[in-house]
Amino acid sequence: MSSDHRFALDNCIKCSICVSHCPVARVTDKFAGPKQNGPDLERFRLEEPAAVHSSIGYCSNCKGCDVACPSGVAISAMNCRAKGEYVSLHGASLRDKILARVEWMGKAARLAPSLVNRLAGFQPLRLLAEKMLGVSAVMTLPRYAEKTFLELYKSKNIDEKKTKVLYYPGCYVNYNAPEVGLALAEVLAHNNIQLEVEQFNCCGLPLITNGLLDMARDQAKNNLEKLQGYINKGYHIITTCPSCNLTLRREYQKLFQLNTDSLNEKMLDAFEYLGMLLQQGKMVARFEELPLRIGYHQPCHLKAAGCGVPSREILQLIPGLRVEDLDAGCCGLSGSYGFKKEKYAISQEIGRNGFNAVKELGVHQVISECGMCQLQIHHLTGAAVYHPLQVLAQACGPGRWLAK
Amino acid sequence: MMNKYADVLIIGAGLSGLTAAAKAAEQGKKVMLVAKGMGAVGLSSGCIDLWGYNLKDPNQVCQEPVAEIAGLCTMNPQHPYARLQDVLEESLLFFRRICHENHNPYLDNRGGNWLLPTALGTLRPTYLVPASMAVGDLQQVSCFLVVGFRELKDFYPDVLVANLKKSGALQAHCRLNSLMVSAGGGELSPNTLAHRLENPRVLVRIVDQIKPHLLPGAVLLFPPVLGERWDSRVAKNLAENLGHPVYEVANIPPALPGQRLQQMLLHHVKGQGVEVVIGCTVNGARVAGKRCTEVQATGAGKKIRIFAKTVVLATGSFLGGGLESEPGKAWESIFRLPVETGREKWSARDFLAMEGHLFNQKGIKVNEYLQPVDDQGQVIIENVLITGANLAGCNYPIEKCGNGVAVASGYKAGKLAGEAGE
């Protein structure tokens, strides 16, 4: 136990702000809440690591508790460790072991993506999967792309004079939504910047939230080593997924005590990077008119990054575009959480606020940085949901970035 | 490192910070609000206390708080209200207008204090209350029915009934009954219960359980869980379906009325274009001469620099981390502004001492423009304005003025920041 950690624990004044902002505890009593599972039981875990409550499985790791806490207690990290401890004591279900391996699933789906997509929509099979595995038969599954981002993206002839950045696409963009990575490349090319790619492991977040911490730690070390190599060469590292970003920069340090200082300095969300260019007067702010009114949903893990909404300032530069904040809190899906049979109803109940906000605003298109949030909002409302980069790419020139 | 630019930076998401953000944004300024966590207004009763008791006779509830505050300012020119008197009524109107626009009306008691029952059956003076808490004149009520939920800890109707009976505030023959109802089982936090009550089917079952126990003229008192959102219709629907007035009483945190107010204000300022960043800790500032030129913050390990023309310091007192202390000394945590300590004891012997605790009065001294000043009254930093619990000189738990000072000082800071030239 580091003195840092001890200090963070002692900071808890039991005010319950975290409980009152927990989206899961709001809709169900199956989760004892972030305070009880986190700082309350952590006191016992100082002596007895096995002091974990079975309700810890209901934590969705949205990190709303960390954001709400006015006393700087690392609540979600305590809960992640507790879940790890629980799983190491009681084991993980086959389903959780599968859902945690997002990278492995992506690779497996490569064999026949369109078949996988078709099977994912085949109801008898879904019912069987619900019965046998416990994967909800009604939740929309993410579709796999015909080709991965890494296959589709051809780094145009490397120009040594151009500024280069490295992209960490994450599993969702690589296997499911390559168009987001391509939109990033397009926007950067518009600004005369070249995107480079590399093979990475999954950031490990799905493993962490399913309690498989040892495996996540190994991937963390691999990723960090590779990223550090690029940082040493002076690269900025760009992400488009807020959850990957937060995991790499923050969780690696909080959960695995890895040094992420240089990542905190050099790893940027795509819009953070563009914002930096804008402030330095290096951004090509020539945009075509985009007469659209769209809703915006801020993912919990972007909120937890504590730096606001980086896309906001840049999207404001696009003529004709009106972005309306849904301001509806957590979407409820939280990665693999909402796909689990026993959590599907909870996930949908949490997402009701998002559903209501979309209806109240009367928007038919929504943007959000997180692939899972996109999926859930589409599942809840039927709205077309994009990454804000697709909107920006559309404003940069020709192309059909908003076609679906 | 990430840079952010704004006309006005508000540090803190409590009542004064949110009020300042709303007022500055209304005047067309680019406003950013950063806070380490959710502000304390969500832990408050949700009522706006202005001034509770008579200055001359502290056992008497104050009948005209605004007039009493005028007297206070002459008697005690060190009290924060002495810097806020010019905007006091204006700020309350502003606050009520925002609440009204967001379908969460706050009511006054014709210029006087409300005297509202708490969950313990004690009576508490307060100035503005959400409509769901505005139990009128207790003397006019011939019968109370206090309803509790089996699922909810921390609310015992019998305790409320027993103490309210003893209070002497009711008419001689007022009947007081209690009733426990079930909202579907389990052991629920106030938030989970409030969420459950938003379901119309659950509400019907509650109504069915209450109806057989209704006496003519009964006024119903509930724990503060009637609805999640600030524009919730749960209390109204209950009253309509029962045909009797329904009210929530104040209870210990986490209670919903304070959270509703917080969520409403956050929603309002976001709608006004304010960039709200919670989970971002301001840990330093650069001051050149008498001006703050830059504020340094960290959000989830990432460093951010914020450049703003005016900074509103709304970080709260010791509990919220706005003030820090060691034995014998105290200071403000971001700008290291001085906090006068004196030689007296900081706390009284008894936790609930009637004179309160001296540490609650610690804070930053300001001039009439809310700028921090030193012992000689000289401005320390010109473009930093101080609000709410950061201000020195008020003993809010005893005086019942915490949220009143927060609204008035937040409003004034927002107004001044909104008027600040280029």
Interface residues (C-beta under 8 A of the other chain):
Chain A: I13 C15 S16 I17 V19 S20 H21 A25 R26 V27 T28 D29 G33 D66 V67 A68 C69 P70 S71 G72 L246 R249 R250 Q253 T260 N264 E265 E272 G275 M276 Q279 K303 A304 A305 G306 C307 G308 V309 R312 D325 D327
Chain B: M1 M2 N3 K4 M32 A35 K36 G37 M38 G39 A40 G42 L43 G186 E187 L188 S189 P190 N191 T192 H195 E228 P253 P254 Q259 L266 H267 K270 G271 E275 V276 V277 I278 G279 C280 T281 T298 G299 A300 G301 K302 K303 I304 L319 G320 G321
